Amino acid sequence: MNTVNNTIDTATIGKYTFAIERRGTTNHLAGYPFRVVYSKATPKAKWSKTKVLKSIAFKTIEECENWIAETYRNIYLNMKADEKRITEKREAQKALNASDFYEVGSIIYNSWGYEQTNVDFYQVVKMTKKRITVREISQSMVEGSMYSHGMAHNVVANPDSFLDGGDEFGLTVRPEGRLSTPKGHYGCFSKWDGSEKYVSSYY
């Protein structure tokens, strides 16, 4: 047993540490002479490499140990579940074929913006097993879709109408056909289903 300072025993799992300590003399919770200090390693933090998550007082060491055992078990189960999800994600990515979701000619759109909604359209021009290459195409405003305030309307893509100097880049295909977001871009790239897309501008 570790008896340095007031520490009676410690246990660690992953980045979490439990320390059973003898509490100092205090009128607060006088009938609870022990406590569990539950902390998390934060190696990238600027000021402290450890963050205390909880400090709970108990009457007996046995109560401390029981609380630690239950919390330890929950952390372990969560860690195993995370490992399983990561493994399943990797296996799904290995088995994935971009052609299961896309083909040359498929239209991709990206809706993005902070105080306004922008939409860009792209067309798939090349494919590999895990990636698609897209090139930007033009769009048209849907007739009669202008909102009464005049600062929003709907648009649709113009297939095969490639923009001179338009963006061309690769996108990684994820499980279920989800797409990566390339560096320097924002929003969420998705396959276009042919429906009208809303755009707005307040400037």
VENJO-V451225 format. One record per pair of residues at least 6 apart in sequence whose C-alpha atoms are under 7 Angstrom apart, sorted by the first residue. I is the first residue (numbers start at 1). J is the second residue. D is the distance in whole Angstrom. If there is no record, write none. Layout:
((I & J & D) (I & J & D))
This chain:
((1 & 8 & 6) (1 & 9 & 6) (2 & 8 & 5) (2 & 9 & 5) (6 & 21 & 5) (6 & 22 & 5) (7 & 19 & 7) (7 & 20 & 6) (7 & 21 & 4) (7 & 22 & 6) (8 & 20 & 5) (8 & 21 & 5) (8 & 22 & 7) (9 & 19 & 6) (9 & 20 & 5) (10 & 18 & 5) (10 & 19 & 4) (10 & 20 & 6) (11 & 17 & 6) (11 & 18 & 5) (11 & 19 & 7) (12 & 18 & 6) (15 & 40 & 6) (15 & 41 & 5) (16 & 39 & 6) (16 & 40 & 5) (16 & 41 & 6) (17 & 38 & 6) (17 & 39 & 5) (17 & 40 & 6) (18 & 36 & 6) (18 & 37 & 6) (18 & 38 & 5) (18 & 39 & 7) (18 & 68 & 7) (19 & 36 & 5) (19 & 37 & 5) (19 & 38 & 7) (20 & 34 & 7) (20 & 35 & 6) (20 & 36 & 5) (20 & 37 & 7) (20 & 64 & 7) (21 & 34 & 6) (21 & 35 & 5) (21 & 36 & 6) (22 & 33 & 6) (22 & 34 & 5) (22 & 35 & 6) (23 & 33 & 5) (23 & 34 & 5) (23 & 35 & 6) (31 & 59 & 6) (32 & 57 & 6) (32 & 58 & 5) (32 & 59 & 4) (33 & 58 & 7) (33 & 59 & 6) (34 & 57 & 6) (34 & 58 & 5) (34 & 59 & 6) (34 & 60 & 6) (34 & 61 & 7) (35 & 55 & 7) (35 & 56 & 5) (35 & 57 & 4) (35 & 58 & 5) (35 & 64 & 7) (36 & 55 & 6) (36 & 56 & 5) (36 & 57 & 7) (36 & 64 & 6) (37 & 52 & 7) (37 & 54 & 6) (37 & 55 & 4) (37 & 56 & 7) (38 & 52 & 6) (38 & 53 & 6) (38 & 54 & 5) (38 & 55 & 6) (39 & 50 & 7) (39 & 51 & 5) (39 & 52 & 4) (39 & 53 & 5) (39 & 54 & 7) (40 & 50 & 6) (40 & 51 & 5) (40 & 52 & 6) (40 & 53 & 7) (41 & 49 & 6) (41 & 50 & 5) (41 & 51 & 6) (42 & 49 & 5) (42 & 50 & 5) (42 & 51 & 6) (43 & 49 & 5) (58 & 64 & 6) (92 & 175 & 6) (93 & 174 & 6) (93 & 175 & 6) (96 & 130 & 7) (96 & 175 & 7) (97 & 129 & 5) (97 & 130 & 6) (98 & 129 & 5) (98 & 130 & 5) (98 & 131 & 6) (98 & 173 & 6) (101 & 177 & 6) (103 & 124 & 7) (104 & 124 & 5) (104 & 125 & 5) (104 & 126 & 6) (104 & 127 & 7) (105 & 123 & 6) (105 & 124 & 5) (105 & 125 & 6) (106 & 123 & 6) (106 & 124 & 5) (107 & 121 & 7) (107 & 122 & 6) (107 & 123 & 5) (107 & 124 & 6) (107 & 191 & 6) (107 & 192 & 5) (108 & 121 & 6) (108 & 122 & 5) (108 & 123 & 6) (108 & 189 & 7) (108 & 190 & 6) (108 & 191 & 5) (108 & 192 & 5) (109 & 119 & 7) (109 & 120 & 6) (109 & 121 & 4) (109 & 122 & 6) (109 & 189 & 6) (109 & 190 & 6) (109 & 191 & 6) (109 & 192 & 6) (110 & 119 & 6) (110 & 120 & 5) (110 & 121 & 7) (110 & 187 & 6) (110 & 188 & 6) (110 & 189 & 5) (110 & 190 & 7) (111 & 117 & 7) (111 & 118 & 6) (111 & 119 & 4) (111 & 120 & 7) (111 & 187 & 6) (111 & 188 & 6) (112 & 118 & 5) (112 & 119 & 6) (112 & 186 & 6) (112 & 187 & 5) (116 & 200 & 5) (116 & 201 & 5) (116 & 202 & 7) (117 & 199 & 5) (117 & 200 & 5) (117 & 201 & 7) (118 & 199 & 5) (118 & 200 & 7) (119 & 199 & 6) (121 & 136 & 6) (121 & 137 & 6) (121 & 138 & 7) (121 & 157 & 6) (122 & 134 & 6) (122 & 135 & 5) (122 & 136 & 4) (122 & 137 & 5) (123 & 134 & 5) (123 & 135 & 5) (123 & 136 & 6) (123 & 137 & 7) (124 & 132 & 6) (124 & 133 & 6) (124 & 134 & 4) (124 & 135 & 7) (125 & 133 & 6) (125 & 134 & 6) (125 & 135 & 7) (126 & 132 & 6) (126 & 133 & 5) (127 & 133 & 6) (130 & 172 & 6) (130 & 173 & 6) (131 & 170 & 7) (131 & 171 & 6) (131 & 172 & 4) (131 & 173 & 5) (132 & 170 & 6) (132 & 171 & 5) (132 & 172 & 7) (133 & 169 & 6) (133 & 170 & 4) (133 & 171 & 6) (134 & 168 & 6) (134 & 169 & 6) (134 & 170 & 6) (135 & 162 & 7) (135 & 166 & 7) (135 & 167 & 6) (135 & 168 & 4) (135 & 169 & 7) (136 & 162 & 6) (136 & 163 & 6) (136 & 166 & 5) (136 & 167 & 5) (136 & 168 & 6) (137 & 158 & 7) (137 & 159 & 7) (137 & 160 & 7) (137 & 161 & 5) (137 & 162 & 4) (137 & 163 & 5) (138 & 157 & 6) (138 & 158 & 6) (138 & 161 & 6) (138 & 162 & 6) (138 & 163 & 6) (139 & 155 & 6) (139 & 156 & 6) (139 & 157 & 4) (139 & 158 & 5) (140 & 155 & 5) (140 & 156 & 6) (140 & 157 & 6) (140 & 158 & 7) (141 & 153 & 7) (141 & 154 & 6) (141 & 155 & 4) (141 & 156 & 7) (142 & 154 & 6) (142 & 155 & 5) (142 & 156 & 7) (145 & 153 & 5) (145 & 154 & 6) (146 & 152 & 6) (146 & 153 & 4) (147 & 153 & 6) (151 & 200 & 6) (151 & 201 & 5) (151 & 202 & 6) (152 & 199 & 6) (152 & 200 & 4) (152 & 201 & 6) (153 & 198 & 6) (153 & 199 & 6) (153 & 200 & 7) (154 & 196 & 6) (154 & 197 & 5) (154 & 198 & 4) (154 & 199 & 6) (155 & 196 & 5) (155 & 197 & 5) (155 & 198 & 6) (156 & 196 & 5) (156 & 197 & 6) (171 & 179 & 6) (171 & 180 & 6) (171 & 181 & 7) (171 & 182 & 7) (172 & 179 & 6) (172 & 180 & 5) (173 & 179 & 5) (173 & 180 & 7) (178 & 190 & 7) (179 & 189 & 6) (179 & 190 & 7) (181 & 188 & 7) (181 & 189 & 7))
